[in-house]
Structure formats: structure tokens, C-alpha cells
């Protein structure tokens, strides 16, 4: 039998997260920018039918490239031919993710459409989620600018640098001032990605994360009314302190770990009532993902009608947008408009 004191011991390091003053609802607009972890979190919001603009200009890992994306979006500083280079017949830009590649004119148009969307959202977003992945940047030697993506070009083209805490703070002081002047009620959520950049080496990865964390801490203190910190990194490093919570590459959090972090985020940014609504949305989405063998059968029509009834209720009460899913069900099952 274990000694009595074991009943009072906690064998995990729980991260205490202070609830945010501003709460997210289905009326909220959200912009999520940054590393691939921002995509993981943003996709979970999208899956639950929140209004999210997710990395419109592509994934960016370092805070300088994320700031560049925001500045270009606010300025409507559209991409030009000079921003692109051609390799093996494919046009790319060092300012953009590899998703933006292909025919030159078409790629420029797609990138500028995305930039315009970002401008629209940033002006009226309720939540701006920024996820910093690494304080290491790659600078194009000849053109002297920090790139968002190296596109596997020769390493000699770039110099690798570690940006300082002061450099990050300086850039974001100006940027946050501008965002708040434009959108005074915005809640800017800063987080450090829990993804380990092992290519940097463990020591440099730790140094990089420390730089990001110190910079974020300064920004949160200065803009206490508009900027908050969400401890994704700390949850992964301390609460989920076990390799079973990593994917096979031992670098990225597993889907279970990201789900857990998303739950913690939901608890911080949503009220209990809002979380209850989100759970109802999750059940509807689960039903929509159910594969119907014969969509025209009586059972399938009954199942679809019940889903649509639940959709209509949530749309009416909480403004959850199910227009596309509702029309798809109506068309597949041959239902009348309801």
C-alpha cells in the first residue's frame, strides 16, 4: 500500500492559464499567422466553423517574416514581377511560401488576392493569433532582406542570423501600435510554437525559443490591454513532458497533443456557454463526415433532415455558418429546401 502522502502528490506540471478578458464567439473574426503550428490551431477553429483567415500568405516561421506579411497587407503593397524568380520554369518568391508558385502572372494574381483578403480581415478582426517558430532568420546576401522561405536554393545565397530580443521588440512595437490604431478592440494573442527546430541543434533551438519568449513577454507587458500570451510552448514542454505526445519525427506535437493544447486555448478564450455551443457544432461536423451508403434512402434523408434542423438552430441562435454543408446535404439526399 502506498504511503498516505502520495494521495496529495501531483505527478504532472500543470500550466495555469489566465482566462482572456476578450472572449471568442461565432460572431468573432480571427486571423491566424505564423509557423505550421498556427495552421494546426487555425484548422481546428475552421473545423468548428469559426470565421478564420489562416496564413493567407503562407506559413512563416520567424517573427520578422510574419511582421513583413502584416505590413504588406496593411499597406496593400502588392507583389510585383521583381519579387519573383524563376527556377526550372517555376516562378517563386522569397517573400512567400512555396504554395505560391507556378506561372508568373497567375501566381502574382493569387498572391495579391490573398494580400487583399488579409488587409480586409486585419482591419476588422477580433483576434489576431501570431505563432513565432524560430528566432533564426535567413537573409538574402545580394538583396539584403530576410526571406520567408529559402525554396531549397543554394545555402551560399543566404546568411543565417539569430535576431535579438531588441530587434523583435522594435519591429513589433511599431507594428502593434499601427494595428491598435487601426483596430482598437483587437486582441493579439502571441504564442511560441512548441515545434522543436532540431536542425538548429538542441542548444540553438533552446536559445531561439528563449529569444522569442523574452520578446513576447516585453510586448505583453507594454500592450497589456490588447496583447496576451498563450503558453503553447510551456504546455508541450512541461505538461505534456513525454515523447508519446510527439509525432514520429520527435519534432512536431502529435495530433493528441495539439488537441489538448487547443482545449486549453478554448478554455482561455471562450466562455463555458460558447464551449457548449462548439461541442454541438462538433457533433454536427461529425455527422457530416458520416459516409452514407445510399444518400437517397429513407434513413439517409431522415438523418440529413435532423442534421439540417440542428444546423438551422445553431445558425439562428449563434450565427454558425453551415450554408455550404446544408446545400450539399440537400443536393445529395434530394431534399426540399428547408
C-alpha positions as CSV (number, residue, x, y, z in Angstrom):
1,X,0.0,0.0,0.0
2,X,1.3,3.5,-0.9
3,X,2.1,5.9,1.9
4,X,-0.7,8.4,2.6
5,X,1.2,11.4,1.2
6,X,1.1,10.0,-2.3
7,X,-2.6,10.9,-2.3
8,X,-1.7,14.6,-2.3
9,X,1.1,14.5,-4.9
10,X,0.7,15.8,-8.4
11,X,2.8,13.9,-11.0
12,X,2.3,16.5,-13.7
13,X,3.3,20.1,-14.1
14,X,0.0,21.8,-15.0
15,X,0.3,25.1,-16.7
16,X,-2.1,27.7,-15.2
17,X,-3.6,29.8,-17.9
18,X,-5.4,33.0,-17.0
19,X,-8.7,33.4,-19.0
20,X,-8.6,36.1,-21.6
21,X,-10.6,39.3,-21.0
22,X,-12.0,39.2,-24.5
23,X,-14.0,36.2,-25.5
24,X,-14.3,34.5,-28.8
25,X,-17.7,33.7,-30.2
26,X,-19.2,32.7,-33.6
27,X,-19.5,36.4,-34.4
28,X,-15.7,36.9,-34.0
29,X,-13.3,37.3,-36.9
30,X,-10.0,35.6,-36.4
31,X,-6.6,35.9,-38.3
32,X,-4.0,33.2,-37.6
33,X,-0.5,33.8,-38.9
34,X,2.9,32.2,-38.3
35,X,4.5,28.8,-38.2
36,X,2.9,25.5,-39.1
37,X,1.6,25.3,-35.5
38,X,-0.6,28.3,-36.3
39,X,-2.1,26.2,-39.1
40,X,-2.8,23.3,-36.7
41,X,-4.6,25.6,-34.3
42,X,-6.3,27.6,-37.1
43,X,-7.6,24.5,-38.8
44,X,-9.2,23.3,-35.5
45,X,-11.1,26.6,-35.4
46,X,-12.1,26.3,-39.0
47,X,-13.2,22.7,-38.5
48,X,-15.5,24.0,-35.8
49,X,-17.0,26.7,-38.1
50,X,-15.3,29.8,-36.8
51,X,-14.6,32.6,-39.2
52,X,-10.8,32.3,-39.6
53,X,-8.3,33.7,-42.2
54,X,-5.4,31.2,-41.9
55,X,-1.9,32.1,-43.1
56,X,-3.2,33.9,-46.3
57,X,0.4,34.5,-47.5
58,X,1.6,31.1,-46.4
59,X,3.5,29.7,-43.4
60,X,6.3,31.9,-41.9
61,X,8.5,30.7,-39.1
62,X,10.4,33.8,-37.9
63,X,8.8,36.9,-36.4
64,X,10.4,39.2,-39.0
65,X,8.7,37.5,-41.9
66,X,5.4,37.4,-40.1
67,X,5.7,41.2,-39.5
68,X,6.6,41.7,-43.2
69,X,3.4,39.8,-44.2
70,X,1.3,42.0,-41.9
71,X,2.9,45.3,-43.1
72,X,2.5,44.4,-46.8
73,X,-1.1,43.5,-46.1
74,X,-1.9,46.8,-44.2
75,X,-0.1,48.8,-46.9
76,X,-1.7,46.9,-49.8
77,X,1.9,46.7,-51.0
78,X,1.1,44.4,-53.9
79,X,3.6,41.8,-55.2
80,X,5.3,42.7,-58.5
81,X,7.3,40.7,-61.0
82,X,10.6,41.8,-59.3
83,X,9.5,39.9,-56.2
84,X,9.7,36.6,-58.0
85,X,12.5,34.4,-59.5
86,X,12.3,31.5,-61.9
87,X,13.8,28.1,-61.3
88,X,13.2,25.1,-63.6
89,X,10.3,27.0,-65.2
90,X,8.5,27.7,-61.9
91,X,8.2,31.1,-60.5
92,X,8.6,31.6,-56.7
93,X,9.1,34.4,-54.3
94,X,11.4,34.5,-51.3
95,X,8.7,36.5,-49.5
96,X,6.1,33.8,-49.9
97,X,5.6,30.1,-49.1
98,X,6.0,27.5,-51.8
99,X,2.2,27.3,-52.1
100,X,2.6,30.5,-54.2
101,X,4.5,29.1,-57.2
102,X,3.9,28.4,-60.9
103,X,3.1,30.6,-63.8
104,X,4.3,34.2,-63.1
105,X,1.2,36.3,-63.8
106,X,-1.2,33.8,-62.3
107,X,1.0,33.4,-59.1
108,X,1.2,37.2,-58.7
109,X,-2.6,37.5,-59.0
110,X,-3.2,34.7,-56.5
111,X,-0.7,36.3,-54.0
112,X,-2.2,39.8,-54.4
113,X,-5.7,38.4,-53.9
114,X,-4.5,36.8,-50.7
115,X,-2.9,40.1,-49.6
116,X,-6.1,41.9,-50.3
117,X,-8.1,39.4,-48.2
118,X,-5.5,39.8,-45.4
119,X,-6.0,43.6,-45.5
120,X,-9.8,43.2,-45.2
121,X,-9.6,40.9,-42.2
122,X,-6.8,42.8,-40.3
123,X,-8.9,45.9,-40.3
124,X,-11.8,44.3,-38.5
125,X,-10.5,41.1,-36.9
126,X,-11.4,40.5,-33.3
127,X,-8.4,38.1,-32.7
128,X,-5.0,38.1,-34.3
129,X,-3.1,34.9,-33.4
130,X,0.6,35.1,-34.0
131,X,2.8,32.0,-33.6
132,X,6.5,32.5,-33.6
133,X,8.5,29.4,-34.5
134,X,12.2,30.4,-34.6
135,X,14.4,33.4,-33.9
136,X,16.8,32.3,-36.6
137,X,16.3,34.0,-40.0
138,X,17.9,33.7,-43.4
139,X,19.0,36.9,-45.1
140,X,19.4,37.1,-48.9
141,X,23.0,38.2,-49.2
142,X,22.7,40.1,-52.5
143,X,19.4,41.8,-51.9
144,X,19.8,42.2,-48.1
145,X,16.4,41.1,-46.8
146,X,15.1,38.4,-44.6
147,X,13.4,35.7,-46.6
148,X,10.2,33.9,-45.6
149,X,11.2,30.8,-47.5
150,X,14.5,29.7,-49.0
151,X,12.8,27.4,-51.5
152,X,15.8,25.0,-51.3
153,X,18.1,27.4,-53.0
154,X,21.9,27.1,-52.5
155,X,22.8,27.9,-48.9
156,X,25.5,30.3,-50.1
157,X,22.8,32.6,-51.3
158,X,21.8,33.3,-47.7
159,X,23.4,34.3,-44.3
160,X,21.9,32.7,-41.2
161,X,21.3,35.1,-38.3
162,X,19.8,35.0,-34.9
163,X,17.6,38.1,-34.4
164,X,17.9,39.7,-31.0
165,X,15.2,40.3,-28.4
166,X,15.5,44.1,-29.0
167,X,15.2,43.7,-32.8
168,X,12.0,41.7,-32.4
169,X,10.6,44.2,-29.9
170,X,11.5,47.2,-32.0
171,X,9.7,45.8,-35.1
172,X,6.6,44.7,-33.1
173,X,6.3,47.9,-31.1
174,X,5.8,49.8,-34.3
175,X,3.6,47.2,-35.9
176,X,1.3,46.7,-32.8
177,X,0.9,50.4,-32.4
178,X,-0.3,50.6,-36.0
179,X,-2.7,47.6,-35.7
180,X,-4.2,49.0,-32.5
181,X,-4.7,52.5,-34.0
182,X,-6.5,50.8,-36.9
183,X,-8.4,48.3,-34.8
184,X,-8.6,49.5,-31.2
185,X,-10.5,46.5,-29.9
186,X,-8.3,43.7,-31.4
187,X,-6.9,41.0,-29.1
188,X,-3.5,40.0,-30.3
189,X,-2.6,36.5,-29.0
190,X,1.1,35.8,-29.1
191,X,2.4,32.2,-28.7
192,X,5.7,30.4,-29.2
193,X,5.5,27.3,-31.3
194,X,6.1,24.0,-29.4
195,X,7.7,22.5,-32.5
196,X,11.4,21.8,-32.0
197,X,13.7,23.0,-34.7
198,X,16.2,20.2,-34.3
199,X,18.1,21.1,-37.4
200,X,19.4,24.1,-35.4
201,X,20.6,21.7,-32.8
202,X,19.1,21.4,-29.3
203,X,21.2,24.1,-27.8
204,X,20.4,26.6,-30.5
205,X,16.7,25.6,-30.5
206,X,16.6,26.5,-26.8
207,X,18.4,29.8,-27.4
208,X,15.9,30.6,-30.2
209,X,12.9,29.9,-28.1
210,X,14.3,31.9,-25.3
211,X,14.7,34.9,-27.6
212,X,11.1,34.6,-28.7
213,X,9.8,34.2,-25.2
214,X,11.6,37.2,-23.9
215,X,10.4,39.4,-26.7
216,X,6.9,38.2,-26.3
217,X,7.0,38.9,-22.6
218,X,8.0,42.5,-23.2
219,X,5.3,43.0,-25.7
220,X,2.6,41.6,-23.4
221,X,3.7,43.9,-20.6
222,X,3.7,47.0,-22.8
223,X,0.3,46.3,-24.5
224,X,-1.5,44.7,-21.6
225,X,-4.9,45.9,-22.8
226,X,-4.6,44.4,-26.3
227,X,-1.8,41.7,-26.2
228,X,-1.9,38.4,-24.3
229,X,0.3,35.4,-24.2
230,X,-0.9,31.8,-24.7
231,X,1.7,29.2,-23.4
232,X,1.6,26.6,-26.2
233,X,5.4,26.0,-25.7
234,X,5.1,25.6,-22.0
235,X,2.2,23.2,-22.2
236,X,4.2,21.0,-24.6
237,X,7.5,21.2,-22.7
238,X,6.1,20.7,-19.1
239,X,2.5,19.5,-19.0
240,X,3.0,17.1,-21.9
241,X,6.5,16.1,-20.9
242,X,6.7,12.7,-22.7
243,X,7.7,11.5,-26.1
244,X,4.4,9.8,-26.6
245,X,3.0,13.3,-27.3
246,X,5.3,13.8,-30.3
247,X,4.8,12.6,-33.8
248,X,7.1,10.0,-35.3
249,X,9.7,12.7,-36.2
250,X,10.1,13.6,-32.5
251,X,9.8,17.2,-33.5
252,X,6.1,18.0,-34.1
253,X,3.5,17.6,-31.4
254,X,1.2,14.6,-32.1
255,X,-2.5,15.2,-33.0
256,X,-3.4,14.3,-29.5
257,X,-1.0,16.9,-28.1
258,X,-2.4,19.6,-30.4
259,X,-6.0,18.7,-29.5
260,X,-5.0,19.0,-25.8
261,X,-3.4,22.4,-26.4
262,X,-6.4,23.5,-28.4
263,X,-8.7,22.6,-25.5
264,X,-6.5,24.7,-23.2
265,X,-6.8,27.6,-25.7
266,X,-10.5,27.2,-25.9
267,X,-10.8,27.3,-22.1
268,X,-8.9,30.6,-22.1
269,X,-10.5,32.4,-25.0
270,X,-14.1,31.1,-24.8
271,X,-16.8,31.2,-22.2
272,X,-18.3,28.0,-20.8
273,X,-21.5,28.7,-22.8
274,X,-19.5,29.2,-26.0
275,X,-17.7,25.9,-25.5
276,X,-21.0,24.2,-25.1
277,X,-22.1,25.6,-28.4
278,X,-18.8,24.5,-30.0
279,X,-19.4,20.9,-28.8
280,X,-22.8,21.0,-30.6
281,X,-21.0,22.1,-33.7
282,X,-18.5,19.3,-33.4
283,X,-21.4,16.8,-33.3
284,X,-22.9,18.2,-36.4
285,X,-19.5,18.1,-38.2
286,X,-19.1,14.5,-37.1
287,X,-22.5,13.7,-38.6
288,X,-21.5,15.5,-41.8
289,X,-18.4,13.3,-42.0
290,X,-20.5,10.2,-41.7
291,X,-20.5,8.3,-45.0
292,X,-24.0,7.5,-46.3
293,X,-24.1,4.3,-48.4
294,X,-27.3,5.4,-50.2
295,X,-27.9,9.2,-49.7
296,X,-31.4,8.8,-51.4
297,X,-32.6,6.2,-48.9
298,X,-35.3,7.0,-46.3
299,X,-32.9,6.5,-43.5
300,X,-30.3,8.8,-45.0
301,X,-32.9,11.5,-45.7
302,X,-34.1,11.3,-42.1
303,X,-30.5,11.5,-40.9
304,X,-29.8,14.5,-43.2
305,X,-33.1,16.3,-42.2
306,X,-32.1,16.0,-38.5
307,X,-28.7,17.4,-39.2
308,X,-30.2,20.3,-41.1
309,X,-32.6,21.1,-38.3
310,X,-29.7,21.3,-35.8
311,X,-27.8,23.5,-38.3
312,X,-30.7,25.8,-38.6
313,X,-31.0,26.1,-34.9
314,X,-27.3,27.0,-34.4
315,X,-27.3,29.4,-37.4
316,X,-30.3,31.2,-36.0
317,X,-29.1,31.5,-32.4
318,X,-25.4,31.7,-32.7
319,X,-24.7,32.7,-36.4
320,X,-22.8,29.5,-37.2
321,X,-22.4,29.3,-40.9
322,X,-23.5,26.0,-42.4
323,X,-24.7,27.3,-45.8
324,X,-22.3,25.2,-47.9
325,X,-22.8,22.0,-45.8
326,X,-26.6,22.4,-45.8
327,X,-26.8,22.8,-49.6
328,X,-24.5,19.8,-50.1
329,X,-26.8,17.6,-47.9
330,X,-29.9,18.9,-49.7
331,X,-28.4,18.1,-53.1
332,X,-27.0,14.7,-52.2
333,X,-30.1,13.4,-50.4
334,X,-32.7,15.0,-52.8
335,X,-34.4,17.1,-50.0
336,X,-36.5,20.1,-50.4
337,X,-35.1,23.4,-49.3
338,X,-35.5,23.8,-45.5
